[in-house]
């Protein structure tokens, strides 16, 4: 088979090389077998094999025709024998023009691939040292983007290190998890052996957050102290600055230092001199290069006098702001590392790659690395369960957050171009084999991972099903855990013995974890440190030796010990940032078990229903404070929303706080009016908590909620129902199947209201389908708000018509005098039309954000049509002849409508899948020789797609909707306006 594969590649058409899939299809073998053979013989993939050939032809064509359009270039390449589309030709052209200089041509000969395309998967996976003369400069090539988007930052870093005599102080800033600490380490590696630094120049990392509020402790740690400087200072001690003389001092989270803490560093940075704490006459010297890092804006978080002393500033952007090609480098590098750990090839399905590339990573590179480790662990277990041993990362292998955030329509063309197929990564030959020291033999009995893996394999051999194995292993974890804890407590092992076994670093990290956990669990006992340190040491060993993490009982821990689990999550997240490492998700469950076993009994009391008060403006915290004072507790928690917060921001804050206050028995959310009433479903979806949301909150309602949740055993629903009965209106969420209604309000609910109902029924006969007219009178209740609220329980109110304006601010109001005029009826008819339009809108089936364009400059109509139709053609939505048919129809008659809108369209028979593109222009363009347009809808719809045009026409006939489209600044805003509340058609 190997000879056949090599022969096929040798005989292939160099202008159209065969993909691995095509070769596999010819030979009736697996695609991965072809990939393995190709990589074994160092043969590039089809795209890279074609590049030298097509680049030469493109150079010739563009030399003769420098002004040739992409479409013209595509035609000439097709005439030369290439199978290629306009979009791909345009991308290759951009790539070529970046390289087409003598200096870059040199690089091309040396095999430096110009741009991050899928053909470079193997190269992305792990950096290997080049044969450049300056080996020190190569250290930065480990930083993804060093020759791309990060080139300027790397140049600055090199300049800072090499600037005589001892380098320039430097500030690195950017969001958490982008690699600030890693860049600082590379700068130190680059510095070693340079003229400014010795070969063994020291490097110290100092986390300022640990000493943010204690300048004296900061002094002691940085500069050391003399004997007797303070109580407990029994000896002289060197500080970090003294130990770091001639090297680099990395100050992480420098923004956490108080102004006094920043000022402490001034004299050192200016003169290279300092005194130990407690010294008066003695001055010491230490010449260090300071690299500071912050996640905050330096302008607002650091003193001007501090910033002035740091001349070199380097910004590292978040992962979402890096090019997709660089994000792919990160992804494949992390997969390569997992492949090496496991000693196995890993196959990554295309959809999983798209999801990783297109997904949001709030934690940036650190979170991406963690997500990939988790999905590799899941894929490994799935392979064992299938008994084929293959590791395939598919969409279900990804974390829940990644899967939830995946929207197929939002995968860009660039991502599809980078990942046109599945991807494979392979373990290299370097392998890692860490042996055990003599002291580590103590840990054998404590290796909970190995025991679980052995048990898992044994149960599989016994023929048990996965579900039964999970039940047994959950019990096994609990019993083994209890036994190991008991054995450890009897052993009487000392701290120095623990340190000799696990190392000082692990022990220090364990103490940090426990300190962080105590912020959430004040009753966590000191005895947890030693057994937890041993456990973490085994976890690290397990990760290094690519052992699998078996713990099927994670969900049980989340449910039974949520408070411990939440504290574990918090501690792990903070530790990962501080130590720049990634712990598997399963470790959070193990940590939670340790926390649960080592909490003082009086602190681990039974959980209660949480009470969360949320409001617009500074009201909620005040009500919670009063209720807590009356009841003598701190149970109620208030969340004050800014008046300018968007509904999404409000929901995010509420969900986050609900997680924090949850004690495992659910949560009652007491909210004021407006969008805050709709967060219950979001809390349920994102946290799995039981929740009830109640509206029209006042202080006495909060007091009653605290009383019932603290001093009664009533259930969540019982308490919520009783609170609801106090004439304080319940949640809007309970009325899921409400009819739409127009509410007619008058003094009595009779007379004028009845006549008004008859008038509206007659005038709106064709628009009232599914909508009822409800009459109410002010005399029914002293509070108009309660009248509206009671109506909301049964109906979805679209508008209020009446004699007196209720000033609710929630619903549009039309007065009686206006409703009897054509303008008033027209306004109400528009409200009904928009409601019906959004209820039945199916435009999301044909409009995606990828086909929405916001152009700041466009001179000609042809540019707009060519770009939009070109993208449709590249995605296979229309045939190549469709563009010509659009221009033919434009020649027959104008496609401009009123309001500056155009709807160019082509032959429906040339459409393979219905699509509508949208272009919004900042400056109108001339469309038909007389009139201009600034909103263009290009219709690629088939003869049976009339419904899409009718729905689009309904929207663009509404002046307010067109105005909203023009005011939109992003494609997502336009998409939401056009496709809001969509329903797909089966």
Secondary structure by P-SEA (a helix, b strand, c coil): caaaaaaaaaaccccccccaaaaaaaacccaaaaaaaaaaaccccccccaaaaaaaaaaaaaaacccccaaaaaaaaaaacccccaaaaaaaaaaaaacccaaaaaaaaacccccccccccccccccccccccccccccccccccccccaaaaaaaaaaaaaccccccbbbbbbcccccaaaaaaaaaaaaccccccccbbbbbbbccccccccaaaaaaaaccccccccccccbbbbccccccccbbbbbcccccccaaaaaaaccccccccccccccccbbbbbbbbbbbbbcccccccccaaaaaaccbbbbbbccccccaaaaaaaaaaaaaaaaaaacbbbbbcaaaaaaaaaccccccaaaaaaaaaaaaaaaaaaaaaacccccccccccccaaaaaacccccccaaaaaaccbbbbbbbccbbbbbbbccccccccccaaaaaaaaaaaaaaaacccaaaaaaaaaaaaaaaaaaaaaaaaaccccaaaaaaaccaaaaaaaaaaaaaaaaccccccccaaaaaaaaaaaaaaaaaabbbbbbcaaaaaaaacaaaaaaaaaaaaaaaaaaccccccaaaaaaaaaaaacccccccccccbbbbbbbccccaaaaaaaaaaaaccccbbbbbbbccccaaaaaaaaaaaaaaaccccbbbbbbcccccccaaaaaaaaccccbbbbccccaaaaaaaaaaaccccccaaaaaaaaaaccccccccccccccbbbbbbcccccaaaaaaaaaaaaaaccccccbbbbbbbccccccaaaaaaaaaacccccccccccccccccbbbbcccccccaaaaaaaaaaaaaaaaaaccccccccccccbbbbcccccaaaaaaaaaaaaaaacccccaaaaaaaaaaaacccccccbbbbbbcccccccbbbbbbbbbcccccccccccccbbbbbbccccaaaaaaaaaaaaacaaaaaaaaacccaaaaaaaacccccccc
